[in-house]
Amino acid sequence: MLKEAPTMEHRFQINLSGLIDLLSNHLYTRPDVFVRELLQNASDAMQARTRLAAEFSGSIELHVDDDMHAVRFIDTGIGLTEEEMHRFLAVIGESSKRGVWVGQAQDYIGQFGIGLLACFIVADEIELVSRSATSPDAPALRWRGRPDGTYDIAVLDEDVPPGTSVRLIAKPESRSLFTADKVFAAASYYGGVLPWPIEVTHKGQSKAVNDSERTQTFPWDASHLPLSSRKAFLMEFGRRSMDTAFFDAIPLVSETGGVNGVAYVLERTPAHNSKSKHRVYLKRMLLSDSVENLLPPWAFFVQCVVNCSELRPTAARNAFHQDEKLQKTQEELGACLRNYLVDLARRDPAQLQKLMAYHHMTLKALALEDDEFFKLFAPWFPIETNYGQSTLQVYLERNQRILCTAGVDAFRQIAQIAAGQGIDVINAGYVYDAELMAKYGELFPLTPVRFVEPSDIGHQLQNLSDEQEARHQNFMQLAQSALEGLACTVKLKVFEPGDLPTLFASNRDANISRQMTVSTEHVDDLWKDIVTQVKQEENSEIYFNYGNALVRRLIQHPDASLVQRIVQILYVQALLMGHYPLSSRELNLMSDGLSGLLEWSLMGTGEKPTWH
Ligand SMILES: Nc1ncnc2c1ncn2[C@@H]1O[C@H](COP(=O)(O)OP(=O)(O)OP(=O)(O)O)[C@@H](O)[C@H]1O
């Protein structure tokens, strides 16, 4: 039997410099994050002090010292006792803001107990001087920590007010971050929305990072203004803070996520797969200016600036944890956007029309998901018809029914001939349009919706009389033999427009059959065999327009071979007009036909044969 060896207990060790390297190279994307972490600690400390005295109103100062390449962050917050310094500053992962005051700690921004380490990315030592506000005779203490994990604490014989100041001296390679301009820019970027006055002092001059009179409200809060000037204020805030002009501003509120902010409607069509970049503050500290998943996915027509207090960010800080709370928040914010659009549709249709011009794709996608939204917006959908660009409402006023093609090619094939017969057809071949038309039929059953193919239009062409049919049998046979082997039946009809000599009509099956014929020309033998086996021959139809002057002359022309050549050329021309793919045989027909025609036109009159 195996004897159990005596065990010895060991402790995990932390390699501090390895951890700092991990933070600086992988977790923190910007080298100035130390500004964020120190502002965050200062803000939390003042938040904690308001718990001691509700009327407390503190401030944060940043002092830049060019000669020493140093920055000092001074707050008037809760401060630290010696015991707290040992516990919270010296133990990585220990935080005074987590779970200590159950039910209260959610006010704090920090929670992980690692933020201070960000300072070691730019400085070799952190010097923190603090006096706790918890007791009137708490001494002033100086804590100095180094990246090798050592620290010392000294009691200072100085009369400093309660609060904390943190001083960093830049490593030589980080000196460029410690200039007054850089510190001011970083403080504004990260802390511009914090609820305390913040100032940067350099060479005796102080500059305010935020409006000290209005730190309790958000900078986009327009409630202090009369209703009539709020929109202009919001638009100006958006233009200034995001350095671009917007189409409109929509207030955003979500109780679930504790969200308050503004969504700005982009004054351009965003690229199809582009992700919206939203500037998001978490408990008033900038989380990121490229948060991706705060709004529903269809909302890529807006860019927003918001503060949230109830959502959990991921460690990378560019998104929120995908949980039930986030989902509910997305729904609530989605409702804000939807309500804005609904209101705009009722209040200012002209403005909505302009917005549609930039964002109809997004709005169509939204309409497909939401019946109510669809009913409201369907009239404004921009559509293409064979009579030009229009909106669905204008089209329905003209037609009282929807006739559309499911594809762009089918539309091109029938657009002209349908217009010739006074038939108003919608091109529903663009993204979402076919689904939208089908949905229209479901939601408004009194309006018939029909999808048409080129062959449907053919059925409506006018037949010739029996006598005319009989008279032109010869031509029909001659034309049919000219198109021998092309799976296309020749017909003679009368249709508008009169200047159109032929119309090629193909239904879906015949089209697939044609595509297969063309594609077998470009594949190897094995594929050719497979394709040929599955392919079912389906005939298309070509209609010669008996009302067309050229066709009339052609029917009566005495030269049989010339008539066949012209039939072949008209056939290929009809295919080209319908944007059908051409097989190599059809391409040859065109070139042979043209050279034959040239030859014929150069012949002397006596040489030209006749066939009647
Ligand atoms: N300015 C300050 N005033 C008072 N206490 C401070 C101050 N700065 C840091 N502390 C104390 O040091 C602890 C550790 O700070 P650190 O920034 O490392 O982590 P954190 O703020 O708790 O969490 P996070 O890593 O999420 O920022 C804090 O929890 C707090 O108790």
The ligand as an ORCA input file, in Angstrom:
! r2SCAN-3c Opt
* xyz 0 1
  N      -7.500     59.054     -3.606
  C      -7.811     58.069     -2.761
  N      -8.472     58.331     -1.640
  C      -8.818     57.361     -0.768
  N      -8.539     56.053     -0.988
  C      -7.879     55.710     -2.089
  C      -7.483     56.688     -3.054
  N      -6.852     56.059     -4.044
  C      -6.875     54.749     -3.741
  N      -7.496     54.529     -2.576
  C      -7.719     53.233     -1.908
  O      -6.919     52.277     -2.556
  C      -7.714     51.173     -3.004
  C      -7.112     50.577     -4.245
  O      -7.214     51.494     -5.303
  P      -7.163     50.977     -6.801
  O      -7.267     52.147     -7.676
  O      -5.975     50.101     -6.950
  O      -8.437     50.053     -6.916
  P      -9.982     50.397     -6.859
  O     -10.207     51.833     -7.152
  O     -10.521     49.886     -5.543
  O     -10.566     49.464     -7.974
  P     -10.244     49.494     -9.572
  O      -9.093     48.596     -9.779
  O     -11.517     48.987    -10.160
  O      -9.945     50.925     -9.917
  C      -9.081     51.743     -3.183
  O     -10.085     50.755     -3.056
  C      -9.143     52.773     -2.052
  O      -9.504     52.142     -0.839
*
